[in-house]
Amino acid sequence: MSKENAKVLLVKPENRLRDPVEDKVLYFVVNTILIIFSLIVLYPLIYILSSSFSSPIDVAAGRVVFLPVNPSVDGYRAVFSHRHIGIGYRNTIFYTVVGTAINIAMTLIAAYPLSRKDMPFRGFFMFLFTFTMFFGGGLVPTYILMTQIKFINTIWVMLIPGALSVYNMILVRTFIQSSIPGELLEASMIDGCSDTKYFFIMVLPLSKAVIAVVTLFYAVGHWNSYFTAMIYLNQLELYPLQIILRNILIANQVQLNEIVDAELLVRKQGMADLLKHSLIVVSTAPIMCVYPFIQKYFVKGVMLGSIKG
């Protein structure tokens, strides 16, 4: 037996190179599956965007499949011509920015002490936080409470009651426990670093990933919030964007029994459908534009918090 044949026999099976043909087939199958799933996810978004830029008659007739048909901005013109749309955007941006800042501050203030093993009664306080995730007073007692503390028809009812999410707090606490070694705290204390200084100089910079994750969670929640405003707010000047868009949609609903002319019915129904698509784009586009900038932190923060938790 030649030395070359002996070397081939001595090579372990796991160390042998794979067949290039098998690799190509595998990559082809995987890429095909990923493309199909991507199209399934992207097509509804593309359809809504294309429909929002199409003419009302083509939308009502169902001619929009992929690209806009007879491009038009009538839907966006109708939305932005509403006199209250500016109020909605202003209030929603305010609620999102200020509310998210309050959320992040409250979450970090609660999560950091609970991540310290030397905190007295840590288990008891953690039980109290967890208890609120499963049990609550309900809508009526909450409404009575908001009335008694004078939060009805104020901006505070949109900011204070939901200032802390226990789920997000647990996520941040788990991240700090699993990603920041305790030796770093000991070294900082030896150098004379106080707890407050350690929190701002060490913990916050090392927690950028999870902070970005919970910031996105809170910001999306504030941007899409409508039920709280619908229950506690009665003044138009305080309405968020979602309530304004809801009012626009309700005002443009078509009553089929009140229209006899078929052509007028098609035109009005097409305008109502066009408004639906335009409202979806108007309400989701800003928050979708923010997501790509924190996507890397989002993936990293969720994976670290879930795997090591």
VENTA-V274759 format. One record per residue. RES is the residue in one small letter. D_CENTER is the distance of its C-alpha to the mean C-alpha in whole Angstrom. Layout:
res = <RES & RES>
d_center = <D_CENTER & D_CENTER>
This chain:
res = <m & s & k & e & n & a & k & v & l & l & v & k & p & e & n & r & l & r & d & p & v & e & d & k & v & l & y & f & v & v & n & t & i & l & i & i & f & s & l & i & v & l & y & p & l & i & y & i & l & s & s & s & f & s & s & p & i & d & v & a & a & g & r & v & v & f & l & p & v & n & p & s & v & d & g & y & r & a & v & f & s & h & r & h & i & g & i & g & y & r & n & t & i & f & y & t & v & v & g & t & a & i & n & i & a & m & t & l & i & a & a & y & p & l & s & r & k & d & m & p & f & r & g & f & f & m & f & l & f & t & f & t & m & f & f & g & g & g & l & v & p & t & y & i & l & m & t & q & i & k & f & i & n & t & i & w & v & m & l & i & p & g & a & l & s & v & y & n & m & i & l & v & r & t & f & i & q & s & s & i & p & g & e & l & l & e & a & s & m & i & d & g & c & s & d & t & k & y & f & f & i & m & v & l & p & l & s & k & a & v & i & a & v & v & t & l & f & y & a & v & g & h & w & n & s & y & f & t & a & m & i & y & l & n & q & l & e & l & y & p & l & q & i & i & l & r & n & i & l & i & a & n & q & v & q & l & n & e & i & v & d & a & e & l & l & v & r & k & q & g & m & a & d & l & l & k & h & s & l & i & v & v & s & t & a & p & i & m & c & v & y & p & f & i & q & k & y & f & v & k & g & v & m & l & g & s & i & k & g>
d_center = <66 & 65 & 63 & 60 & 60 & 60 & 57 & 55 & 56 & 55 & 51 & 49 & 47 & 43 & 45 & 46 & 44 & 42 & 43 & 42 & 42 & 40 & 37 & 37 & 37 & 34 & 32 & 33 & 31 & 28 & 27 & 28 & 26 & 23 & 24 & 24 & 21 & 19 & 21 & 20 & 16 & 17 & 20 & 18 & 16 & 20 & 21 & 19 & 20 & 23 & 24 & 23 & 25 & 28 & 31 & 31 & 34 & 32 & 29 & 31 & 33 & 31 & 32 & 29 & 28 & 26 & 27 & 28 & 31 & 33 & 30 & 30 & 28 & 29 & 26 & 24 & 27 & 27 & 24 & 24 & 28 & 27 & 28 & 25 & 22 & 23 & 23 & 19 & 18 & 20 & 18 & 15 & 15 & 17 & 15 & 12 & 14 & 16 & 14 & 12 & 15 & 17 & 14 & 15 & 18 & 19 & 17 & 19 & 22 & 22 & 21 & 23 & 26 & 25 & 25 & 29 & 31 & 34 & 32 & 35 & 33 & 30 & 30 & 31 & 28 & 26 & 27 & 27 & 23 & 22 & 25 & 22 & 20 & 22 & 24 & 24 & 26 & 25 & 24 & 28 & 28 & 25 & 26 & 30 & 28 & 26 & 30 & 32 & 30 & 30 & 26 & 27 & 26 & 25 & 22 & 22 & 21 & 17 & 17 & 20 & 19 & 16 & 16 & 16 & 14 & 16 & 14 & 13 & 16 & 18 & 15 & 17 & 20 & 20 & 19 & 22 & 25 & 24 & 24 & 26 & 30 & 32 & 34 & 33 & 33 & 36 & 37 & 36 & 38 & 41 & 40 & 40 & 36 & 35 & 32 & 30 & 31 & 30 & 27 & 26 & 28 & 27 & 24 & 22 & 23 & 22 & 19 & 17 & 15 & 14 & 14 & 11 & 9 & 9 & 9 & 5 & 5 & 7 & 7 & 4 & 7 & 9 & 9 & 9 & 11 & 15 & 17 & 17 & 19 & 21 & 22 & 23 & 24 & 27 & 27 & 26 & 26 & 23 & 21 & 17 & 16 & 15 & 19 & 20 & 19 & 20 & 23 & 24 & 23 & 26 & 28 & 28 & 29 & 32 & 35 & 37 & 40 & 40 & 40 & 44 & 44 & 42 & 41 & 39 & 37 & 36 & 35 & 33 & 32 & 30 & 29 & 27 & 26 & 25 & 23 & 21 & 20 & 20 & 18 & 15 & 15 & 16 & 13 & 10 & 12 & 12 & 8 & 9 & 12 & 10 & 8 & 12 & 13 & 11 & 11 & 14 & 13 & 10 & 13 & 16 & 14 & 13 & 16 & 18 & 17 & 18 & 21 & 23 & 22>
